[in-house]
Amino acid sequence: MTTRTETFGKVADLIEPFNKKGIVLAEASTFAGDLEWDSLTVMDFVAAVEDEFDIIITMNMQAEIETVGQLVDAVEKLKA
Amino acid sequence: MSEAALTPEDVRLADAGAGRDLFSKFDALIAERRALLDTGVRDPFSIVMDKVLSPTRAIIQGRETILLGTYNYMGMTFDPDVVAAGKQALDEFGSGTTGSRVLNGTYQGHKACEDALKDFYGTDHAIVFSTGYQANLGMISTLAGKGDYIILDADSHASIYDGCWLGNAEVVRFRHNSVEDLDKRLGRLPKEAGKLVVLEGVYSMLGDIAPLPEMVAVAKKHGAMILCDEAHGMGFFGPNGRGVYEELGCEKDIDFVVGTFSKSVGTVGGFCVSNHPKFEVLRLVCRPYVFTASLPPSVVATAAASIRKLMHAGEKRAHLWENSRRLHQGLRDLGFTLGTETAQSAIIALILPDQETTVGMWQALLEQGLYVNMARPPATPAGMYLLRCSLCAEHSSEQVGQILAMFAAAGRAIGVID
C-alpha cells in the first residue's frame, strides 16, 4: 500500500464522525457541497487532521482545499 | 445554513438576458428571516431607541425599557463631567476633523486622549483608532506580515479574523481557551518565523475569560509576541481596571493591549497600548490608522474625561460585580442554562435550544420592558442560540430584582423553565 493510499484511509476515518449524510467518499467529494459542512465542523475536523499527522494546515491553505483528494495531497506534502 | 445552499446552480436569473444578481447569494438568509418574521415576532435586529433616559433606561416603541444589553459596563454615557467635556470640545474645536491622524486630523484632544490611556495603562505608548474594529484590523494586519504567523483562538471576535484577512500572514487557529492546543500548534511552526498570538481577556458571546497566565507562558516558551483584546475587560477587571490580564497578573508578558471606547468608556473609538520601543512607527505604516478620518474632537474629549474617571471607580466596579453575580445566581436558581458555571465577567449568556424559542423569549422580555441581546450562528460558538445580558454599574439592586422577575415570567410563558 502506498503512503498516499494510507493517508486517504486515515483521512476517511477522520471524516466518518462528521459524515452525517453517510456519503460514500471519493477523491472528488467536496466538503462544502457533498458533506455539507459548515465552518464549525471544518474547524473541528481540521484540528483532528492536524493532530493525527502532527502538521499545521493554515487557514490560508484551507481556503484552497475543496475536495478530499486535495486534502490528502496537502497532508502528503506537509508530512514530507 | 449549509454553504451548499449557496452554489451558483441555485441561482435563478431574473431573465435570461441579464447578468446574475449579486444579491442572489443572500436568498437563503432572506427567506429564513422572512419565515421567522411571518410567525409574528419582532425583528431582534432592528430595534430603535426612541429616547435614552440613562445608561440603564430607554423608551422603545413608547415603553420604558430596562437596558440589559448595551456593554455600557461602567455607565459613563451620561456622566456629567464626560458630557461637559464633549460639549466644550464641540464649541472650541468644531464638529469634526475632516482628516487623517497623519495629516490635519490630530488635535490637542487626540494627544490628550492618548496621554489619558498611557496614564491609565502605565505604558510608554498609546495609539487611538476611529473604532475598536479598526484597532484590531490595524494592529493585527500590520504586526504580522508575509511569512509571519498569527495564532488565534477559534472563538475570536470578527474584527480579529478580519485583521487576519487584511494582512498577508499565515493564520493558524487553536481550540477555544485550550492551552494544550495552543502549545501543540506553536510547536509545529518554524522556530525562526515571527509569531503573534492573539487572545481576548473576555470572550463576549458566553462571557467566559481566558486562562491568560497559562497561555502567556506557552506563547513565551515558543518565542511569540502576544496581543490581548480587553474590549470587555477594561474598567472593572484588575486593581486599576485595565483588564483580565491585570487581574491575572500578566502585565509584564502582554506585548500589545487592544481596547475600545464603545464599552466601559462610553463613546466610540479604539486603541492599542504597548511598551515596545519601536511602537510609534505604526502611525506611518498602519493603513486602518492612516487612511481614515480621525475621531471628532468631542469624542476624544469625552473618552479622555471618562478614562481618567475610570481610574478612580472602585465603588462602581464593586457594584458591577455584585450585580453580575446576583443576576447569574438568580438565573441559575430559576433553572436557565447559562454559558458559564459562575459569573466570570459582566456578560451573562442564556443558552436556548433553537431560534424560535430564543426569539420568543427575547420578545416576551421586550414586551415586559427588558432589552437583551440576541445572538445566533455564525456569530456564536458551536452554533448556539443565545440571549446575552450585559450588566451596568448603574443598574440598581431594585432593577436587578425586576430583571429576574421578568426572566421568570418570560421563561415560564415560553416554556423554557418550569
Interface residues (C-beta under 8 A of the other chain):
Chain A: A32 G33 E36 W37 D38 S39 L40 M43 V46 A47 E50 D51 D54 I55 I56 T58 M59 N60
Chain B: M1 S2 E3 A4 T7 Y149 A154 C164 E170 V171 V172 R173 F174 R175 D181 K184 R185 R188 L189 P377 P378 P381 A382 G383
